[in-house]
Structure formats: structure tokens, C-alpha cells
Amino acid sequence: MEGYLLWNAEIEEARRLARRFTGELPWLTTAQREDVERVYAADRAEASRVMLVRICARATELRGEYSRRYRTLRARCVAAVVVCLGTAGGACALVTYLVR
């Protein structure tokens, strides 16, 4: 739903900019003005679509990269905890052995 609303807002923005652009060209006939607005809005919509596709691809790429980094970090943390627990257990065993 959010994507639909975002895309509709982008299309409305393209139409608004097209109307503003043709508003600065007072010599255009009504038909010419409509054609220019249609072409301008279509061009802007296509540019927006290309940008959104590029952003989506980059977000997917970053998600994969961050997932790999998270797995590596998690493995390192687990290894560090295991080493620390092993060291603490060994130290306790050594102290127990020496005290007897």
C-alpha cells in the first residue's frame, strides 16, 4: 500500500511540475500545452521509476552485505564467549586443583 501511495504522489508531482513548466510558455495552444504536459510528466515518471528501481536494487544489495557482516560478527562473538568461558572454567579447575 505504501508503495502505491508513494508512486501516486510521484505521478502527481510530475503532473504538477509539467503544469508549472507549461505555465511559463504562454504562447502554446491548448493542444500543444496538453502534449507538452503529457510528455514532460511521462519523462519525469520514467526517470522516477528508474531511480526507484536503482534504489531497490541497492537496498537489496546492502541487505545481503549487512546480513553477511552480522553473521560474521555473531560467529566471532560466540567464539569469544566460548573462549572466555573455557578460560574461566580452566582457571577455576586449576585453582581447585592447587587448593587441594
Distance bins in CASP14 RR format, pairs under 12 A and 6 or more apart:
PFRMAT RR
TARGET T0000
AUTHOR 0000-0000-0000
RMODE 2
METHOD distances of the structure
MODEL  1
1 7 0 0 0 0 0 1 0 0 0 0 0
1 8 0 0 0 0 0 1 0 0 0 0 0
2 8 0 0 0 0 0 1 0 0 0 0 0
2 9 0 0 0 0 0 1 0 0 0 0 0
3 9 0 0 0 0 1 0 0 0 0 0 0
3 10 0 0 0 0 1 0 0 0 0 0 0
3 11 0 0 0 0 0 1 0 0 0 0 0
3 52 0 0 0 0 1 0 0 0 0 0 0
3 56 0 0 0 0 0 1 0 0 0 0 0
4 10 0 0 0 0 0 1 0 0 0 0 0
4 11 0 0 0 0 0 1 0 0 0 0 0
5 11 0 0 0 0 0 1 0 0 0 0 0
5 12 0 0 0 0 0 1 0 0 0 0 0
6 12 0 0 0 0 0 1 0 0 0 0 0
6 13 0 0 0 0 0 1 0 0 0 0 0
6 48 0 0 0 0 1 0 0 0 0 0 0
6 49 0 0 0 0 0 1 0 0 0 0 0
6 51 0 0 0 0 0 1 0 0 0 0 0
6 52 0 0 0 0 1 0 0 0 0 0 0
6 55 0 0 0 0 0 1 0 0 0 0 0
6 56 0 0 0 0 0 1 0 0 0 0 0
7 13 0 0 0 0 0 1 0 0 0 0 0
7 14 0 0 0 0 0 1 0 0 0 0 0
7 45 0 0 0 0 1 0 0 0 0 0 0
7 48 0 0 0 0 1 0 0 0 0 0 0
7 49 0 0 0 0 1 0 0 0 0 0 0
7 51 0 0 0 0 0 1 0 0 0 0 0
7 52 1 0 0 1 0 0 0 0 0 0 0
7 53 0 0 0 0 0 1 0 0 0 0 0
8 14 0 0 0 0 0 1 0 0 0 0 0
8 15 0 0 0 0 0 1 0 0 0 0 0
8 45 0 0 0 0 0 1 0 0 0 0 0
8 48 0 0 0 0 0 1 0 0 0 0 0
9 15 0 0 0 0 0 1 0 0 0 0 0
9 16 0 0 0 0 0 1 0 0 0 0 0
9 45 0 0 0 0 0 1 0 0 0 0 0
9 48 0 0 0 0 0 1 0 0 0 0 0
10 16 0 0 0 0 0 1 0 0 0 0 0
10 17 0 0 0 0 0 1 0 0 0 0 0
10 41 0 0 0 0 0 1 0 0 0 0 0
10 44 0 0 0 0 1 0 0 0 0 0 0
10 45 1 0 0 1 0 0 0 0 0 0 0
10 46 0 0 0 0 0 1 0 0 0 0 0
10 47 0 0 0 0 1 0 0 0 0 0 0
10 48 1 0 1 0 0 0 0 0 0 0 0
10 49 0 0 0 0 1 0 0 0 0 0 0
10 50 0 0 0 0 0 1 0 0 0 0 0
10 51 0 0 0 0 1 0 0 0 0 0 0
10 52 0 0 0 0 1 0 0 0 0 0 0
11 17 0 0 0 0 0 1 0 0 0 0 0
11 18 0 0 0 0 0 1 0 0 0 0 0
11 41 1 0 0 1 0 0 0 0 0 0 0
11 42 0 0 0 0 1 0 0 0 0 0 0
11 44 0 0 0 0 1 0 0 0 0 0 0
11 45 1 0 1 0 0 0 0 0 0 0 0
11 46 0 0 0 0 0 1 0 0 0 0 0
11 48 0 0 0 0 1 0 0 0 0 0 0
11 49 0 0 0 0 0 1 0 0 0 0 0
12 18 0 0 0 0 0 1 0 0 0 0 0
12 19 0 0 0 0 0 1 0 0 0 0 0
12 41 0 0 0 0 1 0 0 0 0 0 0
12 44 0 0 0 0 0 1 0 0 0 0 0
12 45 0 0 0 0 0 1 0 0 0 0 0
12 48 0 0 0 0 0 1 0 0 0 0 0
13 19 0 0 0 0 0 1 0 0 0 0 0
13 20 0 0 0 0 0 1 0 0 0 0 0
13 40 0 0 0 0 0 1 0 0 0 0 0
13 41 0 0 0 0 1 0 0 0 0 0 0
13 44 1 0 0 1 0 0 0 0 0 0 0
13 45 0 0 0 0 1 0 0 0 0 0 0
13 47 0 0 0 0 0 1 0 0 0 0 0
13 48 0 0 0 0 1 0 0 0 0 0 0
14 20 0 0 0 0 0 1 0 0 0 0 0
14 21 0 0 0 0 0 1 0 0 0 0 0
14 37 0 0 0 0 1 0 0 0 0 0 0
14 38 0 0 0 0 0 1 0 0 0 0 0
14 39 0 0 0 0 0 1 0 0 0 0 0
14 40 1 0 0 1 0 0 0 0 0 0 0
14 41 1 0 1 0 0 0 0 0 0 0 0
14 42 0 0 0 0 1 0 0 0 0 0 0
14 43 0 0 0 0 1 0 0 0 0 0 0
14 44 1 1 0 0 0 0 0 0 0 0 0
14 45 1 0 1 0 0 0 0 0 0 0 0
14 46 0 0 0 0 1 0 0 0 0 0 0
14 47 0 0 0 0 1 0 0 0 0 0 0
14 48 1 0 0 1 0 0 0 0 0 0 0
14 49 0 0 0 0 0 1 0 0 0 0 0
15 21 0 0 0 0 0 1 0 0 0 0 0
15 22 0 0 0 0 0 1 0 0 0 0 0
15 34 0 0 0 0 0 1 0 0 0 0 0
15 37 1 0 0 1 0 0 0 0 0 0 0
15 38 0 0 0 0 1 0 0 0 0 0 0
15 39 0 0 0 0 0 1 0 0 0 0 0
15 40 0 0 0 0 1 0 0 0 0 0 0
15 41 1 0 1 0 0 0 0 0 0 0 0
15 42 0 0 0 0 0 1 0 0 0 0 0
15 43 0 0 0 0 0 1 0 0 0 0 0
15 44 0 0 0 0 1 0 0 0 0 0 0
15 45 0 0 0 0 1 0 0 0 0 0 0
16 22 0 0 0 0 0 1 0 0 0 0 0
16 23 0 0 0 0 0 1 0 0 0 0 0
16 37 0 0 0 0 0 1 0 0 0 0 0
16 40 0 0 0 0 0 1 0 0 0 0 0
16 41 0 0 0 0 1 0 0 0 0 0 0
16 44 0 0 0 0 1 0 0 0 0 0 0
17 23 0 0 0 0 0 1 0 0 0 0 0
17 24 0 0 0 0 0 1 0 0 0 0 0
17 36 0 0 0 0 0 1 0 0 0 0 0
17 37 0 0 0 0 1 0 0 0 0 0 0
17 40 1 0 0 1 0 0 0 0 0 0 0
17 41 1 0 0 1 0 0 0 0 0 0 0
17 43 0 0 0 0 0 1 0 0 0 0 0
17 44 1 0 0 1 0 0 0 0 0 0 0
17 45 0 0 0 0 0 1 0 0 0 0 0
17 47 0 0 0 0 0 1 0 0 0 0 0
17 48 0 0 0 0 0 1 0 0 0 0 0
18 24 0 0 0 0 0 1 0 0 0 0 0
18 25 0 0 0 0 0 1 0 0 0 0 0
18 33 0 0 0 0 1 0 0 0 0 0 0
18 34 0 0 0 0 1 0 0 0 0 0 0
18 35 0 0 0 0 0 1 0 0 0 0 0
18 36 1 0 0 1 0 0 0 0 0 0 0
18 37 1 0 1 0 0 0 0 0 0 0 0
18 38 1 0 0 1 0 0 0 0 0 0 0
18 39 0 0 0 0 1 0 0 0 0 0 0
18 40 1 1 0 0 0 0 0 0 0 0 0
18 41 1 0 1 0 0 0 0 0 0 0 0
18 42 0 0 0 0 1 0 0 0 0 0 0
18 43 0 0 0 0 1 0 0 0 0 0 0
18 44 1 0 0 1 0 0 0 0 0 0 0
18 45 0 0 0 0 0 1 0 0 0 0 0
19 25 0 0 0 0 0 1 0 0 0 0 0
19 28 0 0 0 0 0 1 0 0 0 0 0
19 33 0 0 0 0 1 0 0 0 0 0 0
19 34 0 0 0 0 0 1 0 0 0 0 0
19 36 0 0 0 0 1 0 0 0 0 0 0
19 37 1 0 0 1 0 0 0 0 0 0 0
19 38 0 0 0 0 0 1 0 0 0 0 0
19 40 0 0 0 0 1 0 0 0 0 0 0
19 41 0 0 0 0 1 0 0 0 0 0 0
19 44 0 0 0 0 0 1 0 0 0 0 0
20 33 0 0 0 0 0 1 0 0 0 0 0
20 36 0 0 0 0 0 1 0 0 0 0 0
20 37 0 0 0 0 1 0 0 0 0 0 0
20 40 0 0 0 0 1 0 0 0 0 0 0
20 41 0 0 0 0 0 1 0 0 0 0 0
20 44 0 0 0 0 0 1 0 0 0 0 0
21 28 0 0 0 0 0 1 0 0 0 0 0
21 33 0 0 0 0 1 0 0 0 0 0 0
21 36 1 0 0 1 0 0 0 0 0 0 0
21 37 1 0 0 1 0 0 0 0 0 0 0
21 38 0 0 0 0 0 1 0 0 0 0 0
21 39 0 0 0 0 0 1 0 0 0 0 0
21 40 1 0 1 0 0 0 0 0 0 0 0
21 41 0 0 0 0 1 0 0 0 0 0 0
21 43 0 0 0 0 0 1 0 0 0 0 0
21 44 0 0 0 0 1 0 0 0 0 0 0
22 28 1 0 0 1 0 0 0 0 0 0 0
22 29 0 0 0 0 0 1 0 0 0 0 0
22 30 0 0 0 0 0 1 0 0 0 0 0
22 31 0 0 0 0 0 1 0 0 0 0 0
22 32 0 0 0 0 1 0 0 0 0 0 0
22 33 1 0 1 0 0 0 0 0 0 0 0
22 34 0 0 0 0 1 0 0 0 0 0 0
22 35 0 0 0 0 1 0 0 0 0 0 0
22 36 1 0 1 0 0 0 0 0 0 0 0
22 37 1 0 1 0 0 0 0 0 0 0 0
22 38 0 0 0 0 0 1 0 0 0 0 0
22 39 0 0 0 0 0 1 0 0 0 0 0
22 40 1 0 0 1 0 0 0 0 0 0 0
22 41 0 0 0 0 0 1 0 0 0 0 0
23 32 0 0 0 0 0 1 0 0 0 0 0
23 33 1 0 0 1 0 0 0 0 0 0 0
23 36 0 0 0 0 1 0 0 0 0 0 0
23 37 0 0 0 0 1 0 0 0 0 0 0
23 40 0 0 0 0 0 1 0 0 0 0 0
24 33 0 0 0 0 0 1 0 0 0 0 0
24 36 0 0 0 0 0 1 0 0 0 0 0
24 40 0 0 0 0 0 1 0 0 0 0 0
25 32 0 0 0 0 1 0 0 0 0 0 0
25 33 1 0 0 1 0 0 0 0 0 0 0
25 35 0 0 0 0 0 1 0 0 0 0 0
25 36 1 0 0 1 0 0 0 0 0 0 0
25 37 0 0 0 0 0 1 0 0 0 0 0
25 40 0 0 0 0 0 1 0 0 0 0 0
26 32 0 0 0 0 0 1 0 0 0 0 0
26 33 0 0 0 0 1 0 0 0 0 0 0
27 33 0 0 0 0 1 0 0 0 0 0 0
27 36 0 0 0 0 0 1 0 0 0 0 0
28 34 0 0 0 0 1 0 0 0 0 0 0
28 35 0 0 0 0 1 0 0 0 0 0 0
28 36 1 0 0 1 0 0 0 0 0 0 0
28 37 0 0 0 0 1 0 0 0 0 0 0
28 40 0 0 0 0 0 1 0 0 0 0 0
29 35 0 0 0 0 1 0 0 0 0 0 0
29 36 0 0 0 0 0 1 0 0 0 0 0
30 36 0 0 0 0 0 1 0 0 0 0 0
30 37 0 0 0 0 0 1 0 0 0 0 0
31 37 0 0 0 0 0 1 0 0 0 0 0
31 38 0 0 0 0 0 1 0 0 0 0 0
32 38 0 0 0 0 0 1 0 0 0 0 0
32 39 0 0 0 0 0 1 0 0 0 0 0
33 39 0 0 0 0 0 1 0 0 0 0 0
33 40 0 0 0 0 0 1 0 0 0 0 0
34 40 0 0 0 0 0 1 0 0 0 0 0
34 41 0 0 0 0 0 1 0 0 0 0 0
35 41 0 0 0 0 0 1 0 0 0 0 0
35 42 0 0 0 0 0 1 0 0 0 0 0
36 42 0 0 0 0 0 1 0 0 0 0 0
36 43 0 0 0 0 0 1 0 0 0 0 0
37 43 0 0 0 0 0 1 0 0 0 0 0
37 44 0 0 0 0 0 1 0 0 0 0 0
38 44 0 0 0 0 0 1 0 0 0 0 0
38 45 0 0 0 0 0 1 0 0 0 0 0
39 45 0 0 0 0 0 1 0 0 0 0 0
39 46 0 0 0 0 0 1 0 0 0 0 0
40 46 0 0 0 0 0 1 0 0 0 0 0
40 47 0 0 0 0 0 1 0 0 0 0 0
41 47 0 0 0 0 0 1 0 0 0 0 0
41 48 0 0 0 0 0 1 0 0 0 0 0
42 48 0 0 0 0 0 1 0 0 0 0 0
42 49 0 0 0 0 0 1 0 0 0 0 0
43 49 0 0 0 0 0 1 0 0 0 0 0
43 50 0 0 0 0 0 1 0 0 0 0 0
44 50 0 0 0 0 0 1 0 0 0 0 0
44 51 0 0 0 0 0 1 0 0 0 0 0
45 51 0 0 0 0 0 1 0 0 0 0 0
45 52 0 0 0 0 0 1 0 0 0 0 0
46 52 0 0 0 0 0 1 0 0 0 0 0
46 53 0 0 0 0 0 1 0 0 0 0 0
47 53 0 0 0 0 0 1 0 0 0 0 0
47 54 0 0 0 0 0 1 0 0 0 0 0
48 54 0 0 0 0 0 1 0 0 0 0 0
48 55 0 0 0 0 0 1 0 0 0 0 0
49 55 0 0 0 0 0 1 0 0 0 0 0
49 56 0 0 0 0 0 1 0 0 0 0 0
50 56 0 0 0 0 0 1 0 0 0 0 0
50 57 0 0 0 0 0 1 0 0 0 0 0
51 57 0 0 0 0 0 1 0 0 0 0 0
51 58 0 0 0 0 0 1 0 0 0 0 0
52 58 0 0 0 0 0 1 0 0 0 0 0
52 59 0 0 0 0 0 1 0 0 0 0 0
53 59 0 0 0 0 0 1 0 0 0 0 0
53 60 0 0 0 0 0 1 0 0 0 0 0
54 60 0 0 0 0 0 1 0 0 0 0 0
54 61 0 0 0 0 0 1 0 0 0 0 0
55 61 0 0 0 0 0 1 0 0 0 0 0
55 62 0 0 0 0 0 1 0 0 0 0 0
56 62 0 0 0 0 0 1 0 0 0 0 0
56 63 0 0 0 0 0 1 0 0 0 0 0
57 63 0 0 0 0 0 1 0 0 0 0 0
57 64 0 0 0 0 0 1 0 0 0 0 0
58 64 0 0 0 0 0 1 0 0 0 0 0
58 65 0 0 0 0 0 1 0 0 0 0 0
59 65 0 0 0 0 0 1 0 0 0 0 0
59 66 0 0 0 0 0 1 0 0 0 0 0
60 66 0 0 0 0 0 1 0 0 0 0 0
60 67 0 0 0 0 0 1 0 0 0 0 0
61 67 0 0 0 0 0 1 0 0 0 0 0
61 68 0 0 0 0 0 1 0 0 0 0 0
62 68 0 0 0 0 0 1 0 0 0 0 0
62 69 0 0 0 0 0 1 0 0 0 0 0
63 69 0 0 0 0 0 1 0 0 0 0 0
63 70 0 0 0 0 0 1 0 0 0 0 0
64 70 0 0 0 0 1 0 0 0 0 0 0
64 71 0 0 0 0 1 0 0 0 0 0 0
65 71 0 0 0 0 0 1 0 0 0 0 0
65 72 0 0 0 0 0 1 0 0 0 0 0
66 72 0 0 0 0 0 1 0 0 0 0 0
66 73 0 0 0 0 0 1 0 0 0 0 0
67 73 0 0 0 0 0 1 0 0 0 0 0
67 74 0 0 0 0 0 1 0 0 0 0 0
68 74 0 0 0 0 0 1 0 0 0 0 0
68 75 0 0 0 0 0 1 0 0 0 0 0
69 75 0 0 0 0 0 1 0 0 0 0 0
69 76 0 0 0 0 0 1 0 0 0 0 0
70 76 0 0 0 0 0 1 0 0 0 0 0
70 77 0 0 0 0 0 1 0 0 0 0 0
71 77 0 0 0 0 0 1 0 0 0 0 0
71 78 0 0 0 0 0 1 0 0 0 0 0
72 78 0 0 0 0 0 1 0 0 0 0 0
72 79 0 0 0 0 0 1 0 0 0 0 0
73 79 0 0 0 0 0 1 0 0 0 0 0
73 80 0 0 0 0 0 1 0 0 0 0 0
74 80 0 0 0 0 0 1 0 0 0 0 0
74 81 0 0 0 0 0 1 0 0 0 0 0
75 81 0 0 0 0 0 1 0 0 0 0 0
75 82 0 0 0 0 0 1 0 0 0 0 0
76 82 0 0 0 0 0 1 0 0 0 0 0
76 83 0 0 0 0 0 1 0 0 0 0 0
77 83 0 0 0 0 0 1 0 0 0 0 0
77 84 0 0 0 0 0 1 0 0 0 0 0
78 84 0 0 0 0 0 1 0 0 0 0 0
78 85 0 0 0 0 0 1 0 0 0 0 0
79 85 0 0 0 0 0 1 0 0 0 0 0
79 86 0 0 0 0 0 1 0 0 0 0 0
80 86 0 0 0 0 0 1 0 0 0 0 0
80 87 0 0 0 0 0 1 0 0 0 0 0
81 87 0 0 0 0 0 1 0 0 0 0 0
81 88 0 0 0 0 0 1 0 0 0 0 0
82 88 0 0 0 0 0 1 0 0 0 0 0
82 89 0 0 0 0 0 1 0 0 0 0 0
83 89 0 0 0 0 0 1 0 0 0 0 0
83 90 0 0 0 0 0 1 0 0 0 0 0
84 90 0 0 0 0 0 1 0 0 0 0 0
84 91 0 0 0 0 0 1 0 0 0 0 0
85 91 0 0 0 0 0 1 0 0 0 0 0
85 92 0 0 0 0 0 1 0 0 0 0 0
86 92 0 0 0 0 1 0 0 0 0 0 0
86 93 0 0 0 0 1 0 0 0 0 0 0
86 94 0 0 0 0 0 1 0 0 0 0 0
87 93 0 0 0 0 0 1 0 0 0 0 0
87 94 0 0 0 0 0 1 0 0 0 0 0
88 94 0 0 0 0 0 1 0 0 0 0 0
88 95 0 0 0 0 0 1 0 0 0 0 0
89 95 0 0 0 0 1 0 0 0 0 0 0
89 96 0 0 0 0 1 0 0 0 0 0 0
89 97 0 0 0 0 0 1 0 0 0 0 0
90 96 0 0 0 0 1 0 0 0 0 0 0
90 97 0 0 0 0 1 0 0 0 0 0 0
90 98 0 0 0 0 0 1 0 0 0 0 0
91 97 0 0 0 0 0 1 0 0 0 0 0
91 98 0 0 0 0 0 1 0 0 0 0 0
92 98 0 0 0 0 0 1 0 0 0 0 0
92 99 0 0 0 0 0 1 0 0 0 0 0
93 99 0 0 0 0 0 1 0 0 0 0 0
93 100 0 0 0 0 0 1 0 0 0 0 0
94 100 0 0 0 0 0 1 0 0 0 0 0
END
